[in-house]
Amino acid sequence: MALTCGIVGLPLVGKTTLFNLLTQAEAETSAFAGRTKTNVRTAVIPDPRLDYLASLYHPRKVTPATLEVIDVPGLTRGAGAAFLAAVREVDALVHVVRAFRNEAVIHVDETINPLRDLENINAELLLADLQMVETRLERIATGKKIKGETLVEQAALKRCLAALEEEKPLLEAGLSDQEWQAVRSLGFLTTKPMIIVVNIDEDQLQEGHYDGEEEVAGYAAARGIPVLNICAEIEAEIARLEPEEREEFLKDVGITEPGIARLARAVYHRLGLISFLTAGEDEVRAWTIKAGTNARTAAGKIHSDMERGFIRAEVVSFEDLHRLGDMSKVKERGLSRLEGKDYIVQDGDIINFRFNI
């Protein structure tokens, strides 16, 4: 099953605009709150390594890594069950807050305060988890005799309850691996890895600062959450340009790379995902695996026969190929190596699997 990322935040902060940019979709945006539809699309993970490999191999097909993205309707205090259910289903959260100034777009709390908005939405997520914990503990207490796995779950839930009552996300509850396994199926919201996106305006982009930036940075740093400042308005302009016009426009506005590309990669890595690469005249492709995956399991991503009949993995580092510019030179210098089934695949490994069935 593909991993998913949910875009959350208050209404009218630019969530759907970012969703459209990430997924090249055309979901309706509005200057008024009230949308209830959940949008779901697939986002491509930009990877310059694929472009480089394509320039060497001239394949018939280039296949990038992808990620499923869900645009959740704007969350509000006392968020509805449908909203929270949508958030519960995703694997990671992109929390969008507004810093941009635009009198034509109202703020649901009347004033612009990114830190307040972060705290308000996270309070809703904490409250939802608290209600889930209390409900589950009550069911356990009123059920049959408690033993075995249920005892482990009950102990884990009590630790979760203590953390939530201190307004700590469950990522900070200090559960053991066994306890996490016992409560994983409950789909807690505050266990999900998060990225904060601050939607800024063009002036703030040029100035390199927005009001409240230090407070947001402090909030995020204390929780180990990455923060990206993105001007969705400028990103939308970039997306409408032809490729040859894009580079010049980026220079004009002082951007080295579109923020949407940075965001896509940040989400990918926040989920603990990496890519290994395959390259040939038929196809250049990025394959998605979890960090820490061994070579035999990675082979199974391509085909189950490769995993079942795995012999060796012929591995070349992308950095070595990029530095030398030719696969034959890589091999001449002894930089192509054979790895066994337990080899831990690294991000950017170019792999040719040897197998027999």
C-alpha positions as CSV (number, residue, x, y, z in Angstrom):
1,M,0.0,0.0,0.0
2,A,1.3,3.4,-1.0
3,L,2.2,5.8,1.8
4,T,0.1,9.0,2.0
5,C,0.7,12.6,3.0
6,G,-2.2,14.8,4.3
7,I,-2.2,18.6,3.9
8,V,-3.9,20.1,6.9
9,G,-4.5,23.6,8.3
10,L,-7.2,26.2,8.9
11,P,-9.4,27.2,6.0
12,L,-8.0,29.7,3.5
13,V,-4.3,29.3,4.2
14,G,-3.4,28.0,0.8
15,K,-3.7,24.2,1.3
16,T,-5.5,23.4,-1.9
17,T,-3.1,25.7,-3.9
18,L,-0.2,23.7,-2.6
19,F,-2.0,20.5,-3.2
20,N,-2.6,21.5,-6.9
21,L,1.1,22.4,-7.3
22,L,2.3,19.2,-5.7
23,T,0.0,17.0,-7.8
24,Q,-0.4,19.1,-10.9
25,A,-4.1,19.0,-10.2
26,E,-6.9,21.6,-10.7
27,A,-8.9,21.2,-7.5
28,E,-11.1,24.2,-6.8
29,T,-9.8,26.9,-4.5
30,S,-11.9,29.6,-2.8
31,A,-11.6,32.8,-1.0
32,F,-14.3,31.7,1.4
33,A,-14.2,29.0,4.0
34,G,-16.5,26.0,3.9
35,R,-15.2,23.4,1.5
36,T,-16.0,19.9,2.7
37,K,-14.5,17.7,-0.1
38,T,-11.3,15.7,0.4
39,N,-9.1,15.8,-2.7
40,V,-6.7,12.9,-3.4
41,R,-4.0,12.8,-6.1
42,T,-0.5,11.5,-6.8
43,A,2.5,13.7,-6.5
44,V,5.8,13.1,-8.4
45,I,9.0,13.3,-6.3
46,P,11.4,15.5,-8.3
47,D,14.8,13.8,-8.6
48,P,17.6,15.4,-10.6
49,R,19.4,12.0,-10.5
50,L,16.8,10.6,-12.9
51,D,17.4,13.5,-15.3
52,Y,21.1,12.8,-15.2
53,L,20.6,9.1,-15.8
54,A,18.2,9.8,-18.6
55,S,20.9,12.0,-20.3
56,L,23.3,9.0,-20.2
57,Y,21.0,6.2,-21.2
58,H,18.3,8.0,-23.4
59,P,15.6,5.6,-22.2
60,R,12.2,5.1,-23.8
61,K,10.7,5.8,-20.4
62,V,11.6,7.7,-17.2
63,T,9.6,6.8,-14.1
64,P,10.0,8.9,-10.9
65,A,9.0,8.0,-7.4
66,T,5.5,9.1,-6.4
67,L,3.5,9.8,-3.2
68,E,-0.2,9.9,-2.6
69,V,-1.3,13.3,-1.3
70,I,-4.6,14.1,0.4
71,D,-6.0,17.7,0.7
72,V,-8.0,17.7,3.8
73,P,-10.7,20.4,4.2
74,G,-9.8,23.2,6.6
75,L,-9.8,22.1,10.2
76,T,-11.6,24.2,12.8
77,R,-12.0,24.1,16.5
78,G,-14.2,21.1,17.4
79,A,-13.3,19.6,14.1
80,G,-15.9,17.3,12.6
81,A,-15.5,13.5,12.6
82,A,-15.1,13.4,8.8
83,F,-12.1,15.8,8.9
84,L,-10.4,13.9,11.7
85,A,-11.1,10.5,10.0
86,A,-9.3,11.8,6.9
87,V,-6.3,12.9,8.9
88,R,-6.2,9.6,10.7
89,E,-5.8,7.7,7.5
90,V,-2.6,9.4,6.3
91,D,1.0,8.6,7.2
92,A,2.5,12.1,7.5
93,L,1.1,15.6,7.8
94,V,2.0,18.8,6.0
95,H,0.7,21.6,8.3
96,V,0.1,24.8,6.3
97,V,-0.1,28.1,8.1
98,R,-0.7,31.6,6.7
99,A,1.8,34.4,6.9
100,F,0.8,36.1,3.6
101,R,-1.0,39.4,3.7
102,N,-4.1,39.8,1.4
103,E,-7.1,41.8,2.5
104,A,-9.2,40.0,-0.1
105,V,-8.7,36.6,1.7
106,I,-10.2,36.6,5.2
107,H,-8.6,34.8,8.1
108,V,-11.0,32.7,10.1
109,D,-9.6,34.2,13.3
110,E,-9.5,37.7,11.8
111,T,-5.8,38.3,12.3
112,I,-2.7,36.7,10.9
113,N,-0.7,34.8,13.5
114,P,1.1,31.7,12.3
115,L,2.2,30.4,15.8
116,R,-1.4,30.7,17.1
117,D,-2.7,28.8,14.1
118,L,-0.1,26.0,14.6
119,E,-1.1,25.7,18.3
120,N,-4.8,25.7,17.6
121,I,-4.7,22.9,15.0
122,N,-2.3,20.9,17.1
123,A,-4.6,21.3,20.1
124,E,-7.4,19.7,18.0
125,L,-5.2,16.8,17.1
126,L,-4.2,16.4,20.8
127,L,-7.8,16.5,21.8
128,A,-8.8,13.9,19.3
129,D,-6.1,11.5,20.5
130,L,-7.1,12.2,24.1
131,Q,-10.7,11.2,23.4
132,M,-9.5,8.1,21.6
133,V,-7.3,7.0,24.5
134,E,-10.1,7.7,27.1
135,T,-12.6,5.7,25.1
136,R,-10.4,2.8,24.6
137,L,-9.3,2.7,28.3
138,E,-13.0,2.7,29.3
139,R,-13.8,-0.2,27.0
140,I,-10.9,-2.2,28.4
141,A,-11.9,-1.5,32.0
142,T,-15.5,-2.6,31.3
143,G,-14.6,-5.7,29.3
144,K,-13.7,-9.2,30.2
145,K,-10.7,-10.2,32.4
146,I,-7.6,-8.2,31.3
147,K,-4.6,-10.3,30.3
148,G,-1.8,-10.7,27.8
149,E,-1.8,-8.3,24.9
150,T,-4.6,-6.3,26.4
151,L,-2.5,-5.7,29.5
152,V,0.3,-4.3,27.4
153,E,-2.2,-2.1,25.5
154,Q,-3.7,-0.8,28.7
155,A,-0.2,0.1,30.1
156,A,0.6,1.9,26.8
157,L,-2.6,3.8,26.8
158,K,-2.1,5.0,30.4
159,R,1.3,6.4,29.3
160,C,-0.4,8.0,26.3
161,L,-3.0,9.6,28.6
162,A,-0.3,11.1,30.9
163,A,1.5,12.6,27.9
164,L,-1.7,14.1,26.3
165,E,-2.8,15.5,29.6
166,E,0.5,17.4,29.7
167,E,-0.2,18.6,26.1
168,K,2.6,16.5,24.7
169,P,2.2,14.7,21.3
170,L,2.3,10.9,21.5
171,L,5.6,10.9,19.7
172,E,7.0,12.1,23.0
173,A,5.2,9.6,25.2
174,G,8.2,7.4,25.5
175,L,6.5,4.1,24.6
176,S,8.6,0.9,24.0
177,D,8.4,-0.9,20.7
178,Q,6.1,-3.5,22.2
179,E,3.8,-0.7,23.5
180,W,3.7,1.0,20.1
181,Q,2.7,-2.2,18.4
182,A,-0.1,-2.6,20.9
183,V,-1.7,0.8,20.1
184,R,-0.6,1.3,16.4
185,S,-4.0,0.2,15.1
186,L,-5.7,3.2,16.8
187,G,-4.2,5.6,14.3
188,F,-3.2,8.4,16.7
189,L,-2.8,11.7,15.0
190,T,0.0,13.1,17.1
191,T,2.3,10.2,16.2
192,K,2.5,11.2,12.6
193,P,5.6,12.9,11.3
194,M,4.9,16.5,10.4
195,I,6.3,19.3,8.2
196,I,5.3,22.9,8.7
197,V,4.8,25.0,5.6
198,V,4.5,28.8,6.1
199,N,2.7,30.3,3.1
200,I,4.3,33.7,2.6
201,D,3.7,36.5,0.1
202,E,6.0,37.9,-2.5
203,D,7.2,40.8,-0.4
204,Q,8.0,38.5,2.5
205,L,9.9,36.2,0.1
206,Q,12.0,39.1,-1.1
207,E,12.6,40.4,2.4
208,G,13.5,36.9,3.7
209,H,11.3,37.4,6.8
210,Y,7.7,37.4,8.0
211,D,6.1,38.6,11.2
212,G,6.2,35.7,13.8
213,E,9.0,33.8,12.1
214,E,11.1,33.5,15.2
215,E,8.2,32.1,17.2
216,V,7.4,29.5,14.6
217,A,11.0,28.5,14.3
218,G,11.3,28.1,18.1
219,Y,8.1,26.0,18.2
220,A,9.3,23.8,15.4
221,A,12.8,23.4,16.8
222,A,11.5,22.3,20.2
223,R,9.6,19.5,18.5
224,G,12.0,18.5,15.8
225,I,9.7,19.6,13.0
226,P,11.1,20.8,9.7
227,V,9.8,24.2,8.5
228,L,9.6,25.4,4.8
229,N,8.7,28.9,3.8
230,I,6.9,28.8,0.5
231,C,5.2,31.6,-1.5
232,A,2.3,29.6,-3.1
233,E,1.4,32.6,-5.3
234,I,4.9,32.6,-6.9
235,E,5.0,28.9,-7.1
236,A,1.7,28.9,-9.1
237,E,3.3,31.4,-11.5
238,I,6.4,29.1,-11.9
239,A,4.2,26.2,-12.6
240,R,2.5,28.0,-15.5
241,L,5.8,28.8,-17.3
242,E,7.4,26.8,-20.0
243,P,10.5,24.9,-18.8
244,E,12.9,27.3,-20.7
245,E,11.3,30.3,-19.1
246,R,11.3,28.8,-15.6
247,E,15.1,29.2,-14.9
248,E,15.1,32.8,-15.8
249,F,12.1,33.5,-13.6
250,L,13.6,31.7,-10.7
251,K,16.7,33.9,-11.0
252,D,14.6,37.1,-11.1
253,V,12.8,36.2,-7.9
254,G,15.9,34.9,-6.1
255,I,14.9,31.2,-5.9
256,T,17.4,28.5,-6.6
257,E,14.7,25.8,-6.8
258,P,10.9,25.7,-6.7
259,G,9.7,25.3,-3.2
260,I,7.2,22.7,-4.3
261,A,10.2,20.4,-5.3
262,R,11.8,21.0,-1.9
263,L,8.5,20.2,-0.2
264,A,7.9,17.0,-2.1
265,R,11.4,15.7,-1.2
266,A,11.0,16.8,2.4
267,V,7.8,14.8,2.8
268,Y,9.3,11.8,1.1
269,H,12.3,11.7,3.5
270,R,10.1,12.6,6.5
271,L,8.2,9.4,5.9
272,G,11.6,7.6,6.1
273,L,11.6,6.8,2.4
274,I,14.5,6.6,0.0
275,S,15.0,5.7,-3.6
276,F,17.2,3.2,-5.3
277,L,17.6,3.6,-9.1
278,T,17.6,1.3,-12.1
279,A,18.9,2.4,-15.4
280,G,18.9,1.1,-19.0
281,E,17.8,1.8,-22.5
282,D,14.2,0.7,-21.8
283,E,13.7,2.7,-18.6
284,V,15.3,4.8,-15.9
285,R,13.3,4.5,-12.7
286,A,13.3,5.4,-9.0
287,W,12.0,2.7,-6.7
288,T,10.6,3.7,-3.3
289,I,11.6,1.7,-0.2
290,K,11.8,2.4,3.5
291,A,15.3,3.4,4.8
292,G,17.0,0.3,6.2
293,T,15.6,-2.1,3.6
294,N,18.0,-4.9,2.6
295,A,18.9,-5.8,-1.0
296,R,16.7,-8.9,-1.2
297,T,13.6,-7.1,-0.1
298,A,14.4,-4.2,-2.4
299,A,14.6,-6.6,-5.3
300,G,11.0,-7.7,-4.5
301,K,9.9,-4.1,-5.2
302,I,10.7,-4.8,-8.9
303,H,9.3,-8.3,-9.0
304,S,8.7,-11.1,-6.5
305,D,10.8,-13.5,-8.7
306,M,13.8,-11.3,-8.1
307,E,13.3,-11.5,-4.3
308,R,12.7,-15.3,-4.4
309,G,15.6,-16.1,-6.7
310,F,18.0,-13.4,-5.4
311,I,21.7,-14.1,-5.9
312,R,23.6,-10.8,-5.7
313,A,23.0,-7.1,-6.2
314,E,25.4,-5.2,-8.5
315,V,25.6,-1.7,-6.8
316,V,27.0,1.6,-8.0
317,S,26.8,4.8,-6.1
318,F,25.1,7.6,-8.0
319,E,27.8,10.0,-6.8
320,D,30.5,7.8,-8.3
321,L,28.7,7.7,-11.7
322,H,28.0,11.4,-11.7
323,R,31.6,12.2,-10.8
324,L,33.1,9.9,-13.6
325,G,30.3,10.4,-16.1
326,D,30.4,6.9,-17.6
327,M,29.5,3.5,-16.2
328,S,32.5,1.8,-17.9
329,K,34.8,4.2,-16.1
330,V,33.1,3.3,-12.8
331,K,33.7,-0.4,-13.4
332,E,37.3,0.2,-14.5
333,R,38.1,1.9,-11.2
334,G,36.5,-1.0,-9.2
335,L,33.6,1.1,-7.9
336,S,31.0,-1.3,-8.9
337,R,30.5,-3.9,-6.2
338,L,28.5,-7.1,-5.6
339,E,26.4,-7.1,-2.4
340,G,24.6,-10.0,-0.7
341,K,21.0,-10.2,0.4
342,D,21.6,-8.5,3.8
343,Y,23.2,-5.3,2.3
344,I,21.3,-2.2,3.4
345,V,20.3,-0.3,0.3
346,Q,21.4,3.4,0.3
347,D,19.5,6.3,-1.2
348,G,20.7,6.8,-4.7
349,D,22.2,3.3,-5.2
350,I,22.0,2.3,-8.8
351,I,21.3,-1.5,-8.7
352,N,21.2,-4.4,-11.1
353,F,19.9,-7.5,-9.4
354,R,21.1,-10.9,-10.3
355,F,18.6,-13.7,-9.7
356,N,17.7,-17.2,-10.7
357,I,14.3,-19.0,-10.6
